[in-house]
Amino acid sequence: MALLRLLLPRSLVGRVFGLYTLALVGFVAGGLLLFYRFQFTTQLERTEDQVATLATVIAPAVADAAVIGDYDTIKHTLERSLRNSDIGAAQFIDVSGAQVSASYDTPLDVDPPRWLASLFADRLYDSNLPISVGGRDYGVLRLQIAPDRVAGSLWQQTRMALWLALAGLVFGLLLIRWPLTNWLGNLDRIRHLQAELQAGTAASQPGLSADAPIEFRQTFEVLNQAAASLQAQREQAAVTLGAIGDGVLTLDRGGRIIVANPAAKAMLAADGRTLLGEPAHLALPDIFPGPLDSRPWEHRLCQLGHGDHRRVLDTTLTVVHGGDTGGQVAGYVLACRDISEQHALDQQLRAEVASREAALVSLRGVLEGLLHDRSPDLDPTGSDGTLQAVTRLIAALVAQLQARGDQLDAIFTLSPDGFVSFDRDGRISLVSPAFQALTGLQESTLLGLDDTGLFALLHRHAAADAPPPDATRLRHNRDDGAPVRVVLELARPQRRALELGLHAGGGGAVSQVLHVRDVTHQTEVDRLKSEFLSTAAHELRTPMTSIHGFVELMLMRELGPERRRDVLETVRRQTQLMIAILNELLDLARIEARQGKDFSYELLDLAALAREVASDWIAPEGRAPIRLALPERRSALVSADRLKLRQAIGNVTSNAYKYSSQGEVTMTLVEPPPDKPGAVGLRISDEGIGMTPEQLARVTERFYRADASGNVPGTGLGMSIVEEIMTLQGGGLSVESTAGVGTAVTLWLPLAPTRANPSVSD
């Protein structure tokens, strides 16, 4: 820390500039590191894919030449394959051991460092491809990668990135230097204002220019107002000191009198002396018996004069500490009040004070009884108003403390978070009901344990792979002063995640308090988010890998028209699949984000809407259209968004056709079950492959598909969207399915309350 303070710039400009420099260098260095790491990994993957693709492309030509023994053609093929690639040498080794080799040495544009070339050499391997025709082996095709070429390409990009980063760093530092110096230079004017304030000549300072930061302009405006206010206060103080009847003396830190108001001069001056400039212990020996020792006093009585001219003064000495002297003594203020008459009266009353001693002793007994014994039978010996008022105040204080205690007990009992309080010896003294409910540990088991024993019990209830709570770590605060909090996963009495925090009690009867918060929901949300991102990335990577492979094949090899059309058709299908996944992801995200706020509700006849969907639906070739089993001249009115409801019905109908190669798809209205009174359901059933109970339990999971073979197209998001749409409209979704028999999906919606709805039947 001492070295850090030594290196820290003294000026605000230097500190801001240094902080900006460190932040800029950190970001630039981090960006360069990420850039190099990404380019290194990409270069490795690109080189491996290039070698694999090249080996696949030239293998047929080498095999044809090997069959007829045309080694010249093999050599020419190998030499052509080396051009414009990262392969340094190629060999064909026949079964007799004969070799046909080809190499391609070209000067590098940039010579990479040896460590980088060695790094690529350690991670890249030669490619060996056996050449077989008609079940007979003719030899091995070996392709050797040139690490210098691969490293040279990466090193050229890295050098360019380094130069660009250095240029950006220098430009950024030069760009920030001038405005910092210009803007923060205005702070020098504060020193001039401080000197004027100390001298008592502060005047209003001119405002800053318009280009100065608004915070500085506001600061100087406040300082000008403070200077004007201070000057006005000084003038008011001078008038006040002259008007008050008490004597006031101001002394400097050496004890010399520098200010004396008229009352002080009249009260203390003798023989025409002015007092100003004299040491206080010499000018006023009756008040200051010796040099000042910086110890203040209050209401010290001092006597001046003798006989009939004797006066009694009540004096108070106050020490003034200066902010600019590091808390050292800056001066003293002596206030004097002539209390000669009051002193005489005080002497007369001293005799009466003795008679009140008995009453004060009785009052002390009452107070001790209220605060300790709480005995209502303690009878005070006095009945004056003061004693009764004190008694009433104490009783009110006791009632207030009791009410405060009841409030704290209610908060402690009703809080959903758990608390465990430890006494001054570090033993458990109190356990909240919420803590017992969260952990399954009873108060009788916990009372008297220390924090180590408590954490041991919690660890017994924790999950098998959960680490034990570290009491030592919990006792220490983080760098920002906040207490350290750890998450413990419990397996008993039920699986949940608890966040533990140990707080210091602040002394007294409570040494520390353990705070326990249930974070099961937050932990589960984080886990589901990670699983969703992983699944989405996997689903998008599958078609992208196929597209990338076929595009690489088209670039590296000449294909015939038919083959080229097949490849392009495959790329188109995979692209359509990616677009479908992204569209459904965006649709699901919009629905979840808006939470139905963009739904346009209207009064719909569910039966009429089902007929409309069935009429617009185009069944696959060779399949029967949707069979409607709807009640005639009856309606089922619901309040819903027409487009969203059509989307949900369309998704379910599409699944019904996709997962049933034959049989009918039927739509019908169903009466609500006992658990859904006042609702109506639209059932869409098929005679398809159906689902097992395990598959049925996961039907609404995102990206889950009952058909894992990939023969049925789809993204696995359709039923998730259907469930979200129905839930946001106040309805629901139920699915019934039997493997090999078929599936029935029912979309439930509450009946509209605008008018009576006739009952529906299957």
Secondary structure, DSSP 8 states (H G I E B T S, - for coil): -HHHHHHS-SSHHHHHHHHHHHHHHHHHHHHHHHHHHHHHHHHHHHHHHHHHHHHHHHHHHHHHHHHHT-HHHHHHHHHHHHTTSSEEEEEEEETTS-EEEEE-----SS---HHHHHHHHHH---EEEEEEETTEEEEEEEEEE-HHHHHHHHHHHHHHHHHHHHHHHHHHHHHHHHHHHHHHGGGHHHHHHHHHHHHT---------TTS-HHHHHHHHHHHHHHHHHHHHHHHHHHHHHH-SSEEEEEETTSBEEEE-HHHHHHH--TT---TTSBHHHH-TTT-SSS--S--EEEEEEEESSGGG-EEEEEEEEEEE-GGGTT-EEEEEEEEEE-HHHHHHHHHHHHHHHHTHHHHHHHHHHHHIIIII--TT---S---HHHHHHHHHHHHHHHHHHHHHHHHHHHHHH-SSEEEEE-TTS-EEEE-HHHHHHH---HHHHTT--HHHHHHHHHHTB-TT-----HHHHHSB-TTS-B-EEEEEE-SSS-EEEEEEEEE--STT--EEEEEEE-HHHHHHHHHHHHHHHHHHHHHHHHHHHHHHHHHHHHHS---HHHHHHHHHHHHHHHHHHHHHHHHHHHHHHHHHHTTTT--EEEEEHHHHHHHHHHH----TT----EEE--TT---EEEEEHHHHHHHHHHHHHHHHHT-SSS--EEEEE---TTSTTEEEEEEE--S----HHHHHTTTSTT--S-TTS-S---S-HHHHHHHHHHHTT-EEEEEEETTTEEEEEEEEEB-TTS-------
